[in-house]
Amino acid sequence: MASLMEWVEGARPRTLPAAISPVLVGTGAAAAIGDSDVGYGLLALAVALLLQIGVNYANDYSDGIRGTDQARVGPVRLVGQGLAAPSSVKAAAYLSFFSAAVFGLALVAISQTWIFIPIGLACIVAAWRYTGGSNPYGYRGLGEVMVFIFFGLVATLGTLYTQTLTLTIPGLLGAVGVGALASAILVANNLRDRPGDAATAKNTLAVRLGDARTRRLWIVLVAVSLLAAAGCALWRPWSLLALASAGLALGPLRTLRSGATGPALIPVLAGTGKLQLGYAVLLAAGLALG
């Protein structure tokens, strides 16, 4: 029987900046045109957090029953380590998705943005199909692409649209920046797990690219996020504040360039999450200022 702390660790708190950041930037983009709504933002935040927790539990369940989590480093694997019954972890994933749907329906009803009902369903299906089902896309190297779409474009622009009923170019650029860093979090995670994934035929993008190119991909994604913030400055000059978050990339970058592997890469995952959150806070503030 897993303890409460093990359940919390199984939710993988280090990944939660990927859920918080798009809501911050989307709300900042709404404030940029004078139409932000904190209440709508909090509902969007609840949806994003619950979806992230749900996908983490779903990943734990699906990888656990496939046997790909038995020799992993990093966070607790509830199923893979035999800490919780697979049915219990699956139920936790379903409960998280259901709760996200409830908050999502409330947001849609209040904001009258009914188009987000099918989009929300697509988010839940994508969350489950990452490692679940008969042909999970995470096992085909598409995880980073889907994270960019759903935890970058959809989450950021969805937050913006529910508050303003419109989209903006700074909002789109912010979504690209946030999505790039969300993908970088997954790149760091999959680089750490690459040897074990390769041995169990989990062909993540890190497995397909190899060690050296995966490390370069992380650098490219961070650079894309900074370029996106610079692009926002063409409309909202204070967006340049987000460039100050580059300092948070130095520690993870040094670790990557050192050739660290396995558990030594865990700080890169945590550091990338901090980088994304710092980036989002500064970009949201920059978009709102002025």
N, C-alpha and C positions, 0 to 999 in steps of 0.2 A: 504494500500500500504506500503510494507516494505521499510525502509530507506536503503541507501547504507551501513551504518554500520551494520544494521540487516542482510543484505545479506552476509556481510563479516563474521559476527558471525555465521550465518547459515552454512558457509563453514567449521566451527569448526577448527580454526587455531591451537588449542592445539594438534590436531592429525597429523599435517603436519610433525613433526619429523619422523613419521613412513614412510613417502615418501622420505625424504631427506637422512636418515641414510643409507639405503641399497645402494644408489648411491655412497655415500662417501666411504663405505667399499669396494664396488665392484671396484671403481677406485683405492683405495689403494692397493687392491690385484693385480690389473693390473700393478701398479707401481712397485710392488714387483718383477715382472719379466721383468721390464724395458720396458713395452709396453703400458703405459697409454696414453689416448688421452682426453684432456680437452673438446674439442668440442663434442665428442661422449658422454662424461659424462654429459654435459649440456643438450643435447637432451634427454638422459635417465632421467635426473632430471625433465625436463618439462613433460615427460610422466607420471612419478610417481606422481608428484604433481597434475596434472590434473585428474588422476585416483582417487587419494585420495579425492579431492574436489568433483568429480563426485559421488563417493560412499556416501559421506556425504549428498549431496543434494538428492540422490536417497533414502537414509535411511530416511531423513526428509519427503520426499513425501510419501513413502510406509507406514511408521509408522503413519504418519498424517492421511492418508485416512482410515487406519484401526482403528484409535482412540486410539492407544497405547501411544501417545505422549501428551495426554491432562493433565496429572498430573505428569509431569516430572520435575526434578531439573536439574540444569546444563545449558548448552548453549541454545541459542535461537532455538526454533522449529518453523520454518516459517509457516508450515501448521498446526501443532498442536495448535499453539497459534493464528491462524487466521491472521497472519501478511502478508501472500502472498497466492495467489490462487494456489491450487494444480497443475494446468496446468503450471503455471509459474515456480514452483520449479522443476517439471518434465522436463521442457524445459531446465532449467539450468543444470540439471544432464546430459541430452542428449548432450548439447553443450560441457560440460566438457569432456565427453567420446569421442565425435567426434574430439575435439581438441587434446586429447591424442592420438587418432588414427593417426591424421595427423603427429604429431611429431614422433610417432612410425614408421610410414612408411618412413619418412625421414631418421631416424636412420638405419632402416633395409636396405634401398636402398644404403646409403653411406657405411655401414659396410659390405654389401653383406651377411647378416645373415638372409636369407629368412625363416628359421625355426621359426623365431619369429612372423611371420604373424599369424599362427594359435594360437601360445601362447598368443599373444596380444589379439586376439579375445576371448580366454578363460578368460583372465583377465577382459575384459569388461563384459562378461556374468556373471562371478563370482561377480563382483562389483554390478551389478543390482540384482542378485539373493540373495544377503545377506538378504535383507528384502523385495524384490520385487517378483512378480510372485505368483503363487498359492500355492507353498510349499517352502517358503524361508528357507534357511539353518540356518540363524541366529536365527530363531524361534525354531530350533531343537538342539541348543547347539553346533553348528559346526563353529561358527564365529571365534573363536580363532585358530582353525585348519587351516581354509582357509587363515586367516591373516598371519599365520606362513608360509604357502606355497607361497602366492603371494607377500606379503610385506617382506618376509624373503628370501626364496630360489630363487624364480623367479626373483625378482627385483635385488638382489645382484649378483647372478650368471649371470643374463642377462646383467647387466652392465659390469661385468668382460668379458663375452664372446664376446660382441660386440666390445670391445677394443682389445682383444688378440686372439680371435678365439680358445681359450682353457679354460679349467677349472683347478683349483688348489685346493689342500687340504686346505691351509690357506683360500682361497676364500670360500670354502664350510663351514669351521668352522665359518668364519665371518658371513656367511649367516644364520647359525644356531643361533649365538649370537644375530644378529639384529632381526631375526624372533621371538626369544623368548621375546625380549623386546617389539616388536610390539604387540605380543599377550598379554603382561602384560598391555599395554595401554588399550586394549579392556577389559581385566579382571577388571581393575580399573573402567572403564566406566560402565560395567555391574553390578559390585558390588554396585555402587552408585544407579543404576536404578532397582536393584533386587526387591524391594517390589512392585513397579509399574508394572514391567514386569510380576511378578507372578500373579498379580491381573488381567492382561489382556491376560493371556495364552501365553505370549511370553517367551518360555522356553529356555532362554539363558543358557550357561554353569553355570553361577552364580546361576541361579534359580535351576538348577539340582543339583549342588553340595551343595548348602546352604552357609550360611554366613561364617562360620569358615573355611571350606575347600577352599572356594574361596580366602580367605585371605592367606592361606598357598600356594595356587597355584601361587599367585603373587610372593611370596618369592622364590619358586622353579624356576620360569621362570627367575628371576634376577640371581639366582645362576647358572643356565644353561648358561646364557650369559657370566658370568665371567669365567666359566670353558672353554667355547669355546675360549675366548681370551687367556687363559693360554695354551690351546692346540695349538693355532697359534704360540705361542712362541717357540715351538719345531722346527719350520722352520724359523720364523722371531722373534728373541728374543725381539726386541723392542715392540712387540705386548703387552708385559706386561704393557705398558703404560695405556692400557684400564682398568686395574684393579683400577687405580686411580679414575675412575668414580663411584666406589662403594660408595664414600662419598656422591654422589648425591642421593643415595637410602635411606640414613638414615632418612631424613625428612618424605618421604612417608611411610617408614617402621614404624616409631613412630606413625604416624596417624593411620595406619592399626591396629597396636597392641593396640591402645587406645580404639578400638571398635567403632570408629566414624562411623556414618551412614549418608545417605542423602547428603545434601549440604556440610557437613563437610568433605566429601570424595573428593570434587572437587580438593583440592590441591594435592591429590594422583594422579589424572589423569594428571594434569599439571606437577607435579614432575616426573612422569614416562616418559613423553615426553622429559623433560630436561635430564633425565638420559640416555635415548636412544640416544639423539643427542650428549651428551658429550662422551658417549661410542663410538659412531661411529667416531667422530672426532679423538679421541685418538687412536682407533684401526686402522683407515685409516693411520694416521701418523706413527704408529708403523710398519704397514705392508710396508709402502713406505721407511722407514729409512733403511739404510744399504744396 
